[in-house]
Amino acid sequence: MGQKVNPIAFRMGITAPWRSRWYATKKNFGAWLVEDQKIRGFVKKEYGFAGISRIEIERIGEKLRVIISAARPGLLIGKKGAKVDKISEDVGLLVGRAVDVDVKDVETPELDAQIVGEAIAEQLKKRAPYRRTMRRYAEMIMDLGAKGVKIQLKGRLGGAEIARCEHIMLGRIPLNTIRGDVDYATATAVTMKGTVGIKTWIYRGERFDTKARAPEAAEARAAAAPLTAPAMQA
């Protein structure tokens, strides 16, 4: 039996930030959780064309703040921030109170698992060859500096009668190493022949640089050497 854990959830609170940041009592927890899901579903459905990577939600007192990370933030900001105000109004009507919306830019969209997965889904909807599409995106990710990438497709690939699973992996994906910066996401391609599920893993290196600690360790050993030398002579 496979024992699989979501790589993001495995690192949550250690090397990966929480996507929802608030504290609730037992009375409010359920309602706020459902509210977060409504906000994410609405923003993804209405403004997904901007290449949304993640949606973070913060609650401080009565204030509700939504942070949208997008590959094309200009489509969400608009001229003089007009579209941001429109998003704030739409989300505010959905939850029934004032909402502050911030838009952030994703520095390297090609190394973001969610954006890559949705891009592959768009290619599959256009009937692109799935093997060539997987290979092209995997090589592009590696060329941009990733340490490893894995892309997996499941469903009626190529319009086949029987669903199957295909994957490609380049480099390495250390899922058991918590300090490993592994980005993971899922996407769905609804094609004419059926639904194809897409999973993407991108390893971007270690979050903690061990080389930076090497000089400190050397200094500690040098400071301890005079204390241990007389004991050794004795």
Protein Blocks (a to p, Z undefined) as FASTA:
>chain_A
ZZdddfklmmgoklpccfbdcdddfklmmmmmmmmmmmmmmmmmmmmmnopabdcdddeh
jbccdddddfblmlmnognhlmmmmmmmmmmmmnopacdddddddfblmlpfklmmmmmm
mmmmnopafklmmmmmmmmmmmnopabdcdddedjehhiabdcdddddehjadfklmklc
cdddddddddfkbccdddddddebjfbdfklmmmmmmmmmmmmmmmmmmmmmZZ
